[in-house]
Amino acid sequence: MLEIYIKETARKVGCKDWQVENCEQMFAEGSTIPFISRYRKERTGGLDEVAIAEIRHWVDVFAEMAKRKETILQTIEAAGALSDELRKKIENTVDSRELEDLYLPYRPKRRTRATAAKEAGLEPLADRMYAVECNDPYFEAKKYYGTGKKVATEDEALAGARDIIAERISETASVRETIRGIMNTRRLVCKVTKAGKENRDAQKYRSYFDCSESISRIAPHRLLAMLRAADEGFISLKIDADAEKCGNKIYYDFCQERRYPSKLLGEQIRMAVDDCYKRLLEPSLTNEVLKEAKEKADIESIRVFGENLRQLLLAAPVGQKRLMAIDPGFRTGCKVVCLDAQGNLLCHEVIYPHPPANEKVKAIQLVSKLIDQYKIEVIAIGDGTAGRETEEFIKRVPKPQDCRVFSVSEDGASIYSASEVAREEFPQYDVTVRGAVSIGRRLMDPLAELVKIDPKSLGVGQYQHDVDQVLLKEKLDNTVESCVNSVGVNLNTASPYLLSYVSGIGPSLAANIVDYRKENGAYSAREELLKVKRLGAKAYEQCAGFLRIPGAENPLDNSAVHPESYHIVDRMAKDLGVKTSELVGNQELCSKIVAEKYVEGDFGLPTINDIIKELAKPGRDPREQAQEFEFAQDIHSIDDLKVGMELPGIVTNITAFGAFVDIGVHDNGLIHASNMGVKGMADPSKVLKLRQQVMVSVVSVDLDRNRIGLRLIK
């Protein structure tokens, strides 16, 4: 990685050059982001996963830029136009926009008006006019039209020369940067189109039918909504840059310096400038500015999506409990499954406690029987259609006093149930059974179950199909990987889908790990992984610290202490006069360890402190415990709501402008960022968490649009 790229990456991330260099070297060696952030703190200076992921992003971006530069230089050199000055500019830029501006005059292009003028032999005329080598353009033009020429009239000759000059100005990097800067300070104007006025589907965009906002200040979600509306043909978008003022800027800053001595020549150049702006620069740079604004909006939207996904994946699990899961429904009935503590399917039934069947007594008898037969400890009920009604029904069913009932988000359950993953797990069952199993398992362990579902189907993003899909995938993959590795994975129970997100493993090795487990029984030690097909020393280094083996002979195998550090723990135990097994989990003994005593080689103080912290509480799950929740009993639809009501709710989605809350009616309410109990506009992601239980008050009810406004109480 070149020094200019290292320095620019460090500037963007806000770290030191040496930190970028070390990270880039470890990436090249095959190290993953979770491994680097957890076990190589000395080499990164303690950078967290977010910073390391950002470094990884820019390493990839600049690698692509280096390839692009090679192509550009080869193309310009082949055309015989590569000067030392131009080469230096191209090699030294770290801005992709600047790079493309430098390349623009030499880039192969489709046939243009300037191309046609050159073919007609008018380039020498344009050259002399632009370089002020003639005073009278009309007199000079006589050489280029008439009998035997490709141009018939004086006007055609001058028009062709202006086309060439206009294109030349439009491809000048400094001109483009100046006009781009002006546009970035202007406002984006939205106007409703004829289709928008006539199409009922356009009404959801009516807030944008007649508005204007500063390009530099427009909220990401609003810009993405405007762009979607424009793509659907419901509104038009225009940047309100003044054409005359922009023309003046180009003429006086970039053309007037040539000091045209002739009024006639000056008029021709000014005509070329005006044409250049209106025909070439305005449409081109409008698209560029909007693209750049969208890129920024994408980054912010993807950040919010990633944070929501992290909170969803790290939601509180109920753990290994004997569980009944219910996928509610009215006409088709409620699908009921019973799972053992490991999530294995024991039985499945269908009950019809709701209209039109209304078989409540029969349903109560069957559910009671299943609860007794399988000693059910927890009941999970999907929060979709008939969810509230099913929850109220279940509360009337006789069950053990300590049997808890939870409402579980169904988002993505139908996607999973029809997926190849579900077919592999349950080939003999239909989608209804698979969906109910997924609801139950995501209550047991949300992380283990939700990794099987495309994050875009989990209902926690906004405009996720409109943003940069490559960048979105990169962010979401990093988030899932981060969550899986922060929690740790049970090597003897994890599915191949969960294992595939463990540092250094991936789908192929995950399948091999599970195959080995099936053939040889449970793993008894981490080092046994080295017997797995195609799992070499590097993969073992990357994954071992994130895999857990409960009940292993060596208790460190059920902790986040990496095998490469076991010898340090053995020394600590020996110095304290105890066995390693006696040290693990003994906070009193751990408090006596002097960290500085064990610093050696690559094992610095940050690593030693992490080891001591882990020894005190080995394998600790960072997630909270699941808590029961109950909606207001007398609220079932939006018609039941009144302004001023105070109600319990669950946060279902967090956006840049607010948080959506389920209060037990069909439509979620919105707590706007201004209604979160802090001064001014709050950052919703810093006030609330996904699936957080809250108390809210109703501030507005719009029955026509089914919109509910809420204020956060606590």
C-alpha positions in Angstrom: 0.0 0.0 0.0 1.5 3.3 -1.1 2.4 6.0 1.5 -0.2 8.4 0.1 -2.9 5.9 0.6 -1.7 5.0 4.1 -1.7 8.7 5.1 -5.2 9.3 3.6 -6.6 6.3 5.3 -5.2 7.4 8.6 -6.7 10.8 8.1 -10.1 9.4 7.3 -10.2 7.0 10.2 -8.5 9.4 12.7 -5.6 7.2 13.6 -1.8 7.0 13.1 0.0 5.9 9.9 1.6 3.0 11.8 -1.7 1.7 12.9 -2.9 1.6 9.3 0.3 -0.1 8.1 0.0 -2.8 10.8 -3.6 -3.5 10.0 -3.0 -3.7 6.3 -0.2 -6.1 6.9 -2.4 -8.3 9.1 -5.1 -8.3 6.5 -2.6 -9.4 3.9 -1.6 -12.3 6.3 -5.2 -13.4 6.4 -6.2 -12.0 9.8 -9.9 -11.1 10.4 -11.3 -7.9 12.0 -12.6 -9.6 15.2 -9.2 -11.4 15.7 -7.2 -8.3 15.2 -9.3 -6.2 17.5 -9.4 -8.8 20.2 -6.0 -10.5 20.1 -3.6 -8.0 18.5 -4.2 -4.8 20.5 -0.5 -4.1 20.7 -0.2 -3.9 17.0 -3.2 -1.7 16.5 -2.8 0.6 19.5 -6.1 -0.7 20.8 -8.2 0.2 17.8 -11.8 -1.1 18.1 -13.6 -3.2 15.5 -15.3 -0.1 13.9 -12.0 1.6 13.2 -10.4 -1.6 11.9 -13.3 -2.3 9.7 -13.1 1.2 8.3 -9.4 0.7 7.6 -10.2 -2.5 5.8 -12.8 -0.6 3.7 -10.3 2.0 2.6 -7.5 -0.5 2.0 -9.9 -2.2 -0.5 -11.0 1.2 -2.0 -7.4 2.3 -2.6 -6.5 -1.1 -4.0 -9.2 -0.6 -6.6 -8.1 3.0 -7.2 -4.5 1.8 -7.9 -5.9 -0.6 -10.5 -8.0 2.2 -12.0 -4.9 4.5 -12.2 -3.0 1.8 -14.1 -5.8 1.5 -16.7 -6.1 5.3 -17.0 -2.3 5.8 -17.5 -2.1 3.1 -20.1 -5.0 4.6 -22.0 -3.6 8.2 -22.0 -0.1 6.9 -22.9 -1.5 4.9 -25.8 -3.1 8.1 -27.1 0.3 9.9 -26.9 -1.0 12.5 -24.5 0.6 11.5 -21.2 2.9 14.2 -19.9 5.1 14.0 -16.8 2.9 16.6 -15.1 -0.3 14.7 -15.8 1.3 11.4 -14.7 2.3 13.0 -11.4 -1.2 14.5 -10.8 -2.8 11.1 -11.5 -0.4 9.1 -9.3 -0.7 11.6 -6.4 -4.4 11.9 -6.2 -6.4 10.0 -3.5 -9.8 11.4 -4.6 -11.7 9.2 -7.1 -13.6 12.3 -8.3 -10.5 14.2 -9.1 -9.0 11.1 -10.8 -12.0 10.9 -13.2 -11.9 14.7 -13.8 -8.2 14.3 -14.9 -9.1 11.4 -17.1 -12.2 12.9 -18.7 -10.6 14.8 -21.6 -8.8 11.6 -22.7 -11.5 9.0 -22.0 -13.0 7.3 -25.1 -16.5 8.8 -25.6 -19.5 8.4 -27.7 -20.0 10.6 -30.7 -20.8 14.2 -29.7 -21.4 17.6 -31.4 -17.7 18.4 -30.7 -16.7 15.1 -32.4 -18.7 16.0 -35.5 -17.1 19.4 -35.6 -13.6 17.9 -35.4 -14.5 15.6 -38.2 -15.6 18.6 -40.2 -12.1 20.0 -39.8 -13.0 22.8 -37.4 -10.6 22.0 -34.5 -7.9 24.4 -35.8 -10.5 27.2 -35.8 -11.5 26.4 -32.2 -7.9 26.2 -31.2 -7.1 29.7 -32.6 -10.2 31.2 -31.1 -9.7 29.7 -27.6 -6.0 30.6 -27.6 -6.7 34.2 -28.8 -4.7 33.8 -32.0 -7.3 35.7 -34.0 -9.2 38.9 -33.4 -12.0 38.4 -35.9 -13.6 35.0 -35.7 -15.8 35.7 -38.7 -12.8 36.4 -40.9 -11.0 33.4 -39.5 -14.0 31.1 -40.2 -13.9 31.8 -43.9 -11.0 29.3 -44.2 -13.3 26.5 -43.0 -16.5 26.7 -45.0 -17.6 26.9 -48.6 -17.0 25.0 -51.8 -15.0 21.7 -51.2 -15.4 22.0 -47.4 -17.6 19.9 -45.1 -19.1 23.1 -43.7 -21.4 25.1 -45.9 -21.8 28.4 -44.0 -20.1 30.8 -41.6 -22.6 30.2 -38.9 -22.0 26.4 -39.1 -18.3 26.9 -38.8 -18.5 29.1 -35.8 -21.1 26.9 -34.1 -18.9 23.9 -34.6 -15.9 25.7 -33.1 -18.0 26.7 -30.1 -19.1 23.1 -29.7 -15.4 22.1 -29.5 -14.6 24.9 -27.0 -17.6 24.1 -24.9 -16.6 20.5 -24.6 -13.0 21.4 -23.8 -14.1 23.8 -21.0 -16.5 21.2 -19.6 -13.7 18.7 -19.4 -11.3 21.0 -17.5 -10.9 19.7 -14.0 -10.6 23.1 -12.3 -13.9 24.3 -14.0 -15.7 21.2 -12.9 -14.5 21.5 -9.4 -15.6 25.2 -9.2 -19.1 24.6 -10.5 -19.4 21.4 -8.4 -18.6 23.6 -5.3 -21.3 26.1 -6.2 -23.9 23.4 -6.7 -23.0 21.9 -3.3 -24.0 25.1 -1.6 -27.4 25.4 -3.4 -30.8 23.9 -2.8 -32.4 20.8 -4.3 -35.9 21.8 -5.6 -38.6 19.1 -5.9 -41.7 19.6 -8.1 -44.6 17.2 -8.5 -44.9 15.7 -12.1 -48.1 15.0 -14.0 -47.8 11.3 -13.0 -47.4 12.3 -9.4 -50.7 14.3 -9.5 -52.6 11.4 -11.1 -51.2 8.3 -9.4 -52.6 7.4 -6.0 -49.4 5.6 -5.1 -47.6 8.9 -5.3 -49.5 10.2 -2.2 -46.9 8.7 0.1 -44.4 11.3 -1.3 -46.7 14.3 -1.1 -44.4 15.9 1.4 -41.9 16.3 -1.5 -44.3 17.6 -4.1 -43.3 21.2 -3.7 -40.2 21.7 -1.5 -36.6 22.7 -1.5 -33.8 21.9 0.9 -30.1 22.7 1.1 -28.0 19.9 -0.6 -25.5 20.1 2.2 -28.0 19.8 5.0 -30.7 17.5 3.7 -31.5 14.6 6.0 -30.4 11.2 4.6 -33.8 9.6 4.8 -35.4 12.6 3.1 -32.9 12.6 0.2 -33.4 8.8 -0.3 -37.2 9.3 -0.4 -36.8 12.2 -2.9 -34.6 10.1 -5.1 -37.0 7.1 -5.0 -39.9 9.4 -5.8 -38.0 10.8 -8.8 -37.0 7.3 -10.0 -40.7 6.4 -9.9 -41.5 9.5 -12.0 -43.6 11.3 -9.3 -41.4 14.3 -8.8 -38.7 16.2 -10.7 -35.4 17.2 -9.1 -33.3 20.3 -9.9 -30.4 22.1 -8.2 -31.2 25.8 -8.2 -27.8 27.0 -9.3 -28.2 30.2 -11.3 -27.1 29.5 -14.9 -26.1 33.1 -15.7 -24.0 33.5 -12.5 -22.3 30.1 -13.2 -21.6 31.2 -16.8 -20.1 34.4 -15.5 -17.9 32.5 -13.0 -16.5 30.2 -15.8 -16.0 33.1 -18.2 -14.2 35.5 -15.9 -12.2 32.9 -13.9 -11.2 30.6 -16.7 -11.6 32.4 -20.1 -11.2 36.1 -19.4 -7.7 35.5 -18.2 -6.8 35.2 -21.9 -7.9 38.8 -22.3 -9.8 38.7 -25.6 -8.9 41.9 -27.4 -11.9 41.6 -29.7 -15.5 42.1 -28.7 -16.5 39.7 -31.5 -14.2 37.0 -30.2 -15.3 37.5 -26.6 -18.9 37.1 -27.6 -18.2 33.8 -29.3 -16.3 32.5 -26.3 -19.1 33.6 -24.0 -21.7 31.8 -26.2 -19.5 28.7 -25.9 -19.4 29.1 -22.1 -23.1 29.5 -21.8 -23.7 26.4 -24.0 -21.1 24.5 -22.0 -22.9 25.1 -18.7 -26.5 24.5 -19.8 -25.8 21.6 -22.2 -22.8 19.8 -20.6 -21.9 20.9 -17.1 -25.3 21.4 -15.5 -26.7 17.9 -16.3 -23.4 16.2 -15.7 -22.6 17.9 -12.4 -26.2 17.8 -11.1 -26.0 14.0 -11.4 -22.5 14.0 -9.8 -23.6 16.2 -6.9 -26.7 14.1 -6.3 -24.7 10.9 -6.5 -22.2 12.3 -4.0 -25.1 13.4 -1.7 -26.7 9.9 -2.0 -23.3 8.3 -1.1 -23.3 10.3 2.1 -26.9 9.4 2.8 -26.2 5.7 2.0 -23.4 5.7 4.6 -25.6 7.2 7.3 -28.5 4.9 6.5 -26.3 1.9 6.4 -24.7 3.0 9.8 -28.2 3.1 11.4 -29.1 -0.2 9.8 -25.9 -1.8 11.1 -26.5 -0.5 14.6 -30.1 -1.8 14.6 -28.9 -5.2 13.3 -26.3 -5.3 16.1 -28.9 -4.6 18.7 -31.3 -7.2 17.2 -28.6 -9.9 17.0 -27.5 -9.2 20.6 -31.1 -9.2 22.0 -31.6 -11.0 25.3 -31.9 -14.8 24.9 -34.0 -16.9 27.3 -31.3 -19.6 26.9 -31.8 -23.4 26.7 -35.4 -23.9 27.9 -38.1 -26.4 26.9 -40.2 -24.2 24.7 -43.5 -24.0 22.9 -43.6 -21.6 19.9 -46.8 -20.4 18.2 -47.1 -18.8 14.8 -50.5 -17.1 15.1 -53.3 -17.0 12.5 -57.0 -16.6 12.2 -58.5 -18.6 9.3 -55.5 -20.9 8.9 -55.2 -21.5 12.6 -52.2 -21.2 14.9 -49.2 -23.4 14.2 -47.8 -24.9 17.5 -44.4 -26.5 17.9 -42.6 -27.9 21.0 -38.8 -27.8 21.2 -36.4 -29.3 23.6 -33.8 -27.3 25.4 -31.4 -27.6 22.4 -34.0 -26.4 19.9 -34.8 -29.8 18.4 -38.4 -30.2 17.2 -40.4 -32.6 19.4 -43.9 -32.2 17.9 -46.2 -29.9 15.9 -49.9 -29.2 15.9 -52.5 -26.7 14.7 -55.1 -25.1 16.9 -58.1 -22.8 15.9 -58.9 -20.6 19.0 -60.0 -17.6 16.8 -62.7 -16.8 14.3 -64.0 -18.3 12.1 -63.5 -21.7 13.8 -63.6 -20.5 17.4 -62.5 -23.9 18.8 -61.3 -22.4 22.0 -62.0 -25.3 24.4 -60.4 -27.9 22.1 -57.4 -25.5 21.7 -57.0 -25.1 25.5 -57.1 -28.8 26.0 -54.4 -29.5 23.4 -52.1 -26.7 24.6 -52.4 -27.8 28.2 -51.6 -31.4 27.2 -48.5 -30.3 25.3 -47.3 -28.1 28.2 -47.6 -31.0 30.6 -46.2 -33.7 28.2 -43.1 -31.7 27.3 -42.7 -29.8 30.6 -42.7 -26.5 28.7 -40.9 -23.7 30.5 -41.4 -20.8 28.0 -43.9 -19.9 25.4 -43.0 -17.8 22.3 -45.8 -16.1 20.3 -45.2 -14.4 17.0 -46.2 -10.8 16.9 -47.8 -10.8 13.5 -51.5 -11.3 12.5 -53.5 -12.5 15.5 -50.5 -12.2 17.8 -52.3 -10.1 20.4 -55.3 -12.3 20.3 -53.2 -15.5 20.7 -51.3 -14.0 23.6 -54.5 -13.2 25.4 -55.8 -16.8 24.7 -52.6 -18.4 26.0 -52.9 -16.4 29.3 -56.2 -18.2 29.9 -54.6 -21.6 29.4 -53.7 -23.4 32.7 -49.9 -23.7 33.0 -47.2 -23.9 35.6 -46.7 -20.6 37.5 -43.2 -20.2 36.4 -44.0 -20.7 32.7 -43.2 -17.4 31.0 -44.9 -16.0 27.8 -43.0 -13.8 25.3 -44.0 -11.9 22.2 -41.4 -12.5 19.5 -40.8 -10.5 16.3 -41.8 -12.5 13.2 -39.8 -10.4 10.8 -38.0 -12.7 8.4 -39.5 -15.9 9.7 -41.4 -16.4 6.5 -38.2 -15.8 4.5 -36.4 -18.4 6.5 -39.2 -20.9 6.3 -39.0 -20.9 2.5 -35.2 -20.8 2.3 -32.7 -23.5 1.3 -31.4 -23.4 4.9 -34.8 -24.3 6.3 -35.3 -27.0 3.7 -32.0 -28.6 4.7 -32.9 -28.4 8.4 -36.5 -29.7 8.1 -36.9 -31.4 4.7 -40.0 -33.3 5.9 -42.0 -30.3 7.2 -43.8 -27.5 5.4 -43.2 -23.8 5.7 -45.7 -23.3 8.5 -43.8 -25.7 10.8 -40.4 -24.2 9.9 -41.7 -20.7 10.6 -43.0 -21.6 14.1 -39.7 -23.3 14.9 -37.8 -20.2 13.8 -39.9 -18.1 16.2 -39.1 -20.4 19.1 -35.4 -20.6 18.4 -35.0 -16.9 18.0 -36.3 -16.5 21.6 -33.9 -19.1 22.8 -30.9 -17.5 21.1 -31.7 -14.7 18.7 -28.1 -14.6 17.4 -27.9 -18.3 16.5 -31.2 -18.2 14.6 -31.2 -14.8 12.9 -27.8 -15.4 11.2 -29.8 -17.8 8.9 -31.8 -14.9 7.6 -30.8 -12.1 5.1 -30.5 -9.0 7.4 -32.5 -7.0 4.9 -35.5 -9.1 5.7 -35.4 -8.5 9.4 -37.4 -5.2 9.3 -34.8 -3.0 11.0 -33.5 -0.9 8.1 -34.8 2.0 6.1 -34.5 2.3 2.3 -32.2 -0.7 2.4 -33.0 -1.6 -1.2 -32.1 2.0 -2.4 -28.6 2.3 -0.8 -25.3 1.0 -2.2 -25.8 -2.8 -2.0 -22.0 -3.6 -2.0 -21.4 -1.2 0.9 -24.6 -2.4 2.7 -23.4 -6.1 2.4 -19.9 -5.2 3.7 -21.4 -3.4 6.7 -23.9 -6.0 7.6 -21.5 -8.9 7.1 -19.0 -7.1 9.5 -21.8 -6.5 12.0 -23.0 -10.1 12.0 -19.4 -11.3 12.3 -18.7 -8.9 15.1 -21.8 -10.0 17.1 -21.1 -13.7 16.7 -17.5 -13.4 17.8 -18.3 -11.0 20.7 -20.7 -13.6 22.2 -18.6 -16.7 21.3 -19.9 -20.0 19.8 -20.5 -23.4 21.4 -18.4 -25.7 19.2 -20.5 -28.7 20.0 -24.0 -27.3 19.4 -23.5 -24.5 16.8 -25.1 -24.9 13.4 -22.9 -24.5 10.3 -24.6 -21.2 9.6 -23.5 -19.8 12.9 -20.0 -21.3 12.7 -19.6 -19.7 9.2 -19.5 -16.3 10.8 -16.7 -17.2 13.3 -13.4 -15.5 12.6 -11.4 -17.4 10.0 -13.9 -20.1 9.3 -16.5 -19.4 6.5 -19.1 -21.8 5.0 -16.8 -24.5 3.8 -14.8 -25.0 7.0 -18.0 -24.7 9.0 -19.5 -27.6 7.1 -16.3 -29.6 7.7 -16.4 -28.8 11.5 -19.9 -30.1 11.8 -19.1 -33.2 9.7 -16.2 -34.0 12.0 -18.5 -33.6 15.0 -21.1 -36.0 13.5 -18.4 -38.6 12.7 -16.4 -38.4 15.9 -18.7 -37.0 18.5 -18.4 -33.9 20.6 -15.1 -31.9 20.6 -13.2 -32.4 23.9 -10.5 -29.7 23.3 -10.0 -26.8 21.0 -6.8 -28.3 19.5 -8.9 -31.1 18.1 -10.0 -28.6 15.5 -6.6 -29.1 13.8 -7.9 -32.6 12.8 -10.7 -31.1 10.8 -10.3 -31.3 7.0 -8.6 -28.2 5.5 -8.6 -26.4 8.8 -4.9 -25.4 9.1 -2.8 -23.5 11.5 -3.9 -20.0 10.3 -7.6 -20.8 10.4 -7.1 -22.3 13.9 -5.3 -19.1 15.1 -8.1 -17.0 13.8 -11.1 -19.0 15.2 -9.9 -20.8 18.3 -10.4 -17.9 20.8 -14.0 -17.4 19.7 -15.1 -21.1 20.1 -16.3 -22.5 23.4 -16.3 -26.1 24.8 -18.4 -26.2 27.9 -17.2 -29.0 30.3 -13.8 -29.3 28.5 -10.9 -30.8 30.5 -9.0 -27.6 30.1 -11.4 -24.8 31.4 -9.6 -22.3 29.2 -11.3 -24.0 26.3 -14.6 -22.5 27.5 -13.2 -19.0 27.7 -12.1 -16.2 25.4 -8.4 -16.8 26.4 -6.6 -17.7 23.1 -4.7 -21.0 23.1 -1.6 -19.0 22.2 -1.8 -17.5 25.7 -2.4 -20.7 27.7 1.2 -20.8 28.8 0.8 -17.4 30.4 -2.2 -18.5 32.4 -0.3 -21.6 33.5 2.5 -19.3 34.8 0.0 -17.2 36.6 -1.5 -20.2 38.3 1.9 -21.6 39.2 3.0 -18.3 40.7 -0.2 -18.3 42.9 0.4 -21.9 43.9 -2.8 -23.3 42.4 -3.9 -25.3 39.4 -5.0 -23.6 36.3 -8.5 -25.0 36.8 -8.6 -23.4 40.3 -7.6 -20.0 38.9 -10.3 -19.9 36.2 -13.4 -18.2 37.6 -11.8 -17.3 40.9 -12.1 -13.5 41.1 -10.2 -13.3 44.4 -7.2 -15.1 43.0 -7.4 -13.1 39.8 -7.3 -9.8 41.7 -3.8 -10.8 43.1 -2.2 -11.2 39.6 0.3 -8.4 38.8 -0.2 -7.9 35.1 3.2 -6.3 34.4 4.9 -9.4 35.5 3.7 -11.4 32.5 4.4 -9.0 29.7 6.6 -10.7 27.2 7.4 -10.5 23.4 4.1 -9.9 21.5 2.0 -10.2 24.7 1.8 -6.6 26.0 -0.1 -5.1 28.9 -3.5 -4.8 26.9 -3.4 -8.6 26.2 -2.4 -9.5 29.7 -5.2 -7.3 31.2 -7.7 -8.9 28.8 -6.6 -12.4 30.0 -7.0 -11.5 33.7 -10.4 -10.0 33.0 -11.5 -13.1 31.2 -10.2 -15.4 33.9 -12.3 -13.6 36.5 -15.5 -14.2 34.5 -14.8 -16.9 31.8 -17.1 -17.2 28.8 -19.4 -14.5 30.1 -22.3 -13.8 27.7 -22.4 -10.0 27.1 -26.2 -10.1 26.4 -28.9 -9.2 28.9 -31.6 -11.6 30.1 -34.9 -11.7 28.4 -37.8 -10.0 30.1 -41.6 -10.6 29.8 -43.8 -7.8 28.4 -47.5 -7.0 28.4 -49.4 -4.5 26.2 -52.2 -2.4 27.6 -55.2 -4.7 27.9 -57.9 -2.4 26.6 -56.0 -1.2 23.5 -56.3 -3.4 20.3 -56.6 -1.1 17.3 -55.8 2.5 16.3 -59.5 3.4 16.9 -58.9 2.7 20.7 -56.3 5.4 20.9 -56.8 8.9 22.4 -54.3 11.7 22.6 -52.7 11.8 26.1 -52.9 8.0 26.7 -49.8 6.5 28.4 -49.0 3.0 27.1 -46.3 0.4 27.3 -44.5 -0.5 24.0 -41.6 -2.2 22.4 -39.1 -0.4 20.1 -39.3 -2.2 16.7 -37.1 0.0 14.5 -34.7 3.0 14.9 -34.1 5.5 12.2 -32.2 8.8 11.9 -35.5 10.7 12.5 -37.0 8.7 15.3 -38.0 5.3 16.6 -41.0 3.1 15.8 -42.8 1.5 18.7 -45.3 -1.4 18.8 -48.0 -0.5 21.3 -50.3 -3.4 20.6 -52.2 -2.1 17.6 -51.8 -3.1 13.9 -49.7 0.0 13.1 -46.5 1.0 14.9 -46.3 4.5 16.3 -43.4 6.9 15.8 -41.5 8.7 18.5 -40.0 11.6 16.5 -36.4 12.6 17.4 -37.9 15.8 18.9 -40.1 13.8 21.3 -37.5 11.8 23.1 -37.2 13.9 26.3 -33.9 15.6 25.5 -33.3 19.2 24.5 -33.5 19.7 20.8 -33.3 16.9 18.2 -32.0 13.7 19.7 -30.0 11.0 18.1 -32.5 8.1 18.4 -29.8 5.4 18.4 -28.3 7.0 21.5 -31.5 7.2 23.4 -33.2 3.9 22.6 -32.3 0.3 21.8 -34.1 -2.1 19.5 -36.6 -4.3 21.4 -36.4 -2.0 24.4 -39.5 -1.9 26.6 -40.7 1.7 26.9 -43.6 3.9 28.2 -45.0 6.4 25.7 -47.8 8.9 25.5 -49.9 9.4 22.4 -49.5 12.9 20.9 -51.4 12.4 17.6 -53.6 9.9 15.8 -54.2 10.2 12.0 -56.9 7.7 11.1 -56.8 8.6 7.4 -53.1 7.6 7.1 -53.0 5.2 10.0 -50.2 7.2 11.7 -49.6 7.4 15.4 -47.4 10.1 17.0 -45.8 9.2 20.3 -43.7 10.9 23.0 -41.2 9.0 25.1 -41.9 9.0 28.8 -39.3 6.5 30.0 
